[in-house]
Amino acid sequence: MSLDTISSSPLHTQPASLTTHSVPVEHLDYKYIEKCSDLKYLEKILGVLRSGKEGIYPHLTEFCEKHVEKLDPRSRALRKENFPATSASFSKDEWDQITNELQTWENEIKINDVELNKQLFFCNDVNIPPVRGSNCSIQKVTYSGDKAYSKTRHLPRSYQDWDKFDVEKECAKIDETLTTNESAAIIDDSLLKIQSKIDTTGLTEQEKVVLANREKDKGNEAFRAGDYEEAVTYYTRSVYIMPMTTAYNNRAQAEIKLQRWYDVLSDCERVLQLEPHNTKALLRRATAYKQLENLQMAHDDINAVLRSEPNNMSAQRLLEEISKKINAHIHHKPNKGKKLLIQEVEDDDDDDDDDGDEKDDMPCAGGQSAGENRQAAVRGGMGNAQKKAHSGGARGPTANKYKVKAEGEPAAVANRKNLANGNSTAQPANGRPDSPGEERTESTCASGALPPPLARLKNEGNQLFKNGQFGDALEKYTQAITGFTEAAIDSPEDLCILYSNRAACYLKDGNSSDCIADCSRALELQPFSLKPLLRRAMAYESLERYRKAYVDYKTALQIDSSIQAAHDSVNRITRLLIEQDGAEWRQKLPEIPAVPVSLRQHHTAATSSTHLHKENDTQEAARRAEARFTSLKTEGNELVKKGQYQEAVGKYSECLKLKSDECAIFTNRALCFIKLKRFAEAKQDCNSALNLESSNKKAFYRRALANKGLKDYEACSSDLQEVLRLDTSVQEAQQELDEVTALLKQQRATGSPSQPRRDITITEVEDYDEEGDAVKSSSDGEQKSTSQTINLQPSNAYEFGQALNAARSLNDTAACAQLLRTVPPDSLPQYVSTQLDGHTLSFIMKTLDTHLLASEPGVVYQLLDHLHTTERFSMVLMMLNPDERRQMTQLFEHLCSVDCEDFSQNDIKNLANKYI
């Protein structure tokens, strides 16, 4: 039989006694496998080879696999089973990493489980909302059960009984029973609403995320059910736990359903602060703007959405609606003409016009009237072509907002005359700024100082404005204005400032109408004041009263042409007016008042003088600081030469307050710390020096000495080798390296730790009373106590903890104060992390209040600012008793009463929230 015949029909040509799984043993051969072309038969051969029934032939098996792969690369026989990996499948490092990660994960799960079991966020009586859509709770019905009924067992009915069974009668009985026993829902009007806040004290970030998502999902469910009020409440709970853009966006959508447009704007603004290009926030803000008739802002938001998502169908539909509204508004808006009445009048302060309007009695430079100057400005730079100048002596009327009343306001009239004559001053006599955090920029005359109560209200309003609390600041300014009016104080400048500041609050709160009213009052008191003009212009622009906004911006630019924001606004409004009114837009503008030349010159001179004074003051302050720095450094160096290292540390510390980037000061102070055996602080100073200058030999050498003092010989050896690498001629470094190498070998040979514990000496002494006699005990006739020698210069966290415990056991607050002075505030959490408990925290608070607050309030604030970052601090805080909490509150009250440049009242309040 030929080989081809065998390969074509192997199953029929071989006797059954010579085959294994229908494959003859002779076919387990290289030549046969190479010439065989029957794929299925080759797969059977491969199965026999892999089974090992005829022996293990790895090379023949591999040869057969390659031949099968040539015939069919996707053959199922080529698939190999992947056995589960074991430790033998990995290297030692890989297996250690896997086991460590699994162990870490297991520990985290156990810790989280324990913490979750300790604290229940929801109990059976609290935070359970009522049935959606109602304000009622279902009466809880408890079934006591009928014992006789429960014990009676009903037997099955017979067929005869079923024939006599009256179905209708039994159904009626059942209905009657249900009607009698049914408990109606009890409407409880006093039921509390769902709380919008959740206590998240002690929660980890991961737990907060889970809880916030849970509340958001509840809000989504309420939204789908159409209960938008409840949805807003749940979304509010979610953002209270953790601010997320999805929750803010969802709450904005629910508020759209409730038509709370200003709340929608607020939520969208928060989303855009977190994600500036969030599409949903832009769309929803555009919807709110559309409903508030602020079409231009809505149009801008939709365009921003379409720039990022051109195929957004919702944005396209909304844009089409807004565009139709804008076009309808432009076409149907009536064009109102404005009549101007130009009269020749006498320049008399005491005469009134027949129609009751006030005259502009301010003469201008060069003998021209204010009206002539205004007309000249109109013809020249303002572009108001339709305003024609009258012949000599004609005066154009000025809008009332630029005038000072002639009757009842003699100070304002006098002030206006002074401005015209160039006698005004850039700063008031009291030198107070007119708005929070800003210096005065308007040209106004000097004014008297405000009474203390009004000045305090104004300062409080300024501070609230700086903190972004515009509503509270507005109340303070309103109280100041009311008190000013009731007291009949003759100081128009101060009243102008108050109105201007209150207008800024209105503008921040979006109340443009009241902002315009206050700015107009301020301009009546002080014509051409810069800030009221700019604020009123912004308010006009937000109300789309573009012509009046244009006039105010142009007036402000006459006073100060360097205001870039005003230039940008003018360009933007010009484009809008051209689109709205066409080529004739200038003719429809109100009259632009001309600012007196003397006022402009004075404002320019005042601004230049202010900048010059600031620059000179800055240079003078820098020169004085440099001179003081040099003097302190020299004094510190002299003290080091005399061996007075503690005093030298004080001088170098003062130097660092003036110049914190001076590397030599850090290395010099590190030397003093080494001499004082304060090795931890010396090491810290060397690290600071190396951060400023990475190749400083002195810093490396002195850090090596500090590490040697801390018995960290390996780090010491490394630093000394770095010194020798930078400069091989330093013999002291070589000698220290030899000594440290010997110490390191000795340490390794003995197996002693690098930082051995130090013994604290405990001495027994007799406890004497005031008369000098020993106090006798009832048991042994003599009472003894232990007095611990406290180490006031600890070099590590362990020694600090031992010293702190010793001071607390002796109730020695003075020693504790000395300990706290020696520790850098930012290192305090690491030093007390293993020692912190309720009693220790209370002892530290007592020490800060009784010993450090009066002399070093800045140090107290810094220590408190870092202490709350200690691990387990929140847990320790919960363990304090009422007396300890009262002591903590007393500390912060005392701290609030101290005046210090290192912190403000707001800083203390924010810090107190983390403790109380």
Number of C-alpha atoms within 10 A of each C-alpha: 6 6 10 12 10 16 19 14 12 17 16 10 13 14 12 13 8 12 14 14 13 18 21 18 13 9 17 20 12 13 9 15 21 14 12 18 16 15 16 12 19 25 18 16 25 22 16 21 20 17 11 11 11 12 10 13 13 12 10 17 19 14 16 22 19 15 19 25 15 12 13 13 13 11 15 9 17 15 8 7 6 6 6 6 8 8 12 8 10 12 10 11 8 12 15 13 12 14 12 12 12 12 12 12 12 11 12 12 12 12 12 15 11 11 14 13 10 9 11 8 13 10 8 6 6 11 14 12 15 15 10 12 12 8 16 17 15 13 11 8 8 6 6 6 8 9 8 8 9 8 8 9 8 7 6 7 10 8 9 8 10 10 9 8 12 10 10 9 9 11 11 11 12 12 10 12 11 11 10 9 8 10 12 8 11 11 13 11 9 8 12 12 13 15 14 14 14 16 9 15 10 15 16 11 12 10 15 17 16 14 20 25 20 16 21 27 17 18 28 23 16 21 21 11 13 15 17 22 17 23 27 26 21 29 30 24 24 31 21 17 23 18 17 19 21 17 27 25 23 22 30 30 25 25 23 21 15 13 14 14 20 17 15 26 22 13 23 28 17 17 24 17 12 13 12 12 14 18 20 20 29 26 21 25 27 30 26 26 21 20 14 12 16 18 21 18 16 26 21 14 23 27 19 18 22 18 11 12 12 12 11 14 11 12 25 16 12 18 20 14 13 22 16 12 15 16 12 11 13 14 11 8 10 8 10 7 10 11 7 11 8 13 12 11 15 11 14 10 14 9 12 14 9 7 6 7 12 20 24 24 23 21 19 23 16 8 7 15 21 25 25 20 23 24 24 16 18 21 16 11 10 19 14 20 15 13 17 11 18 15 8 10 14 18 27 25 19 18 14 16 17 19 24 27 17 19 12 9 14 14 18 24 21 14 22 24 17 17 24 21 16 18 15 21 18 21 20 20 12 11 13 15 16 23 22 18 11 10 13 19 19 24 25 26 23 19 17 14 15 17 12 9 11 19 15 14 20 27 19 17 30 26 18 18 23 14 12 13 16 22 16 15 27 24 15 23 26 19 16 23 22 12 16 19 12 9 10 8 14 16 19 23 23 25 21 26 25 25 27 30 30 29 31 29 26 23 21 17 14 14 16 23 16 17 28 24 14 24 29 24 22 30 23 20 29 29 25 28 25 24 23 30 26 22 25 28 29 24 28 21 18 19 15 17 14 22 21 19 25 26 20 26 26 25 24 24 21 21 24 19 14 11 13 11 10 22 16 12 17 20 11 13 20 17 11 17 19 13 12 16 14 11 10 12 16 18 16 17 20 18 23 22 25 23 21 23 18 17 26 19 14 20 22 18 13 18 18 12 13 16 12 12 12 12 12 12 12 12 12 12 12 13 12 12 15 15 12 15 20 13 13 20 22 15 16 28 19 13 18 20 11 10 13 16 21 16 14 26 22 13 22 26 18 17 23 18 10 15 14 14 15 15 20 16 23 25 28 23 27 31 27 25 23 20 17 15 17 21 27 23 21 30 25 16 24 28 19 19 24 20 13 15 15 12 14 18 21 18 29 28 24 25 29 31 28 29 21 19 18 21 19 18 26 16 17 27 23 13 23 27 19 18 23 19 12 14 12 12 11 15 11 11 23 16 12 18 21 13 13 22 16 13 16 19 12 12 15 12 9 9 9 10 11 14 13 9 9 9 7 14 10 12 10 10 11 15 15 13 9 7 6 8 10 15 15 14 10 8 7 7 9 12 15 14 11 13 16 17 13 22 18 19 18 21 19 17 20 17 20 24 18 17 23 28 17 20 24 17 13 13 13 15 20 15 21 24 21 15 19 22 16 15 20 15 18 14 14 20 19 15 19 20 17 14 17 19 18 17 15 17 20 20 21 19 22 20 23 25 21 13 17 19 18 14 9 13 21 19 18 23 22 15 21 22 18 15 21 17 16 17 15 14 19 15 13 15 19 12 13 17 12 9 10 19 18 12 16 21 16 15 20 20 14 13 20 17 9 15 12 14 8 11 15 12 14 12 13 17 13 11 16 17 8 13 16 11
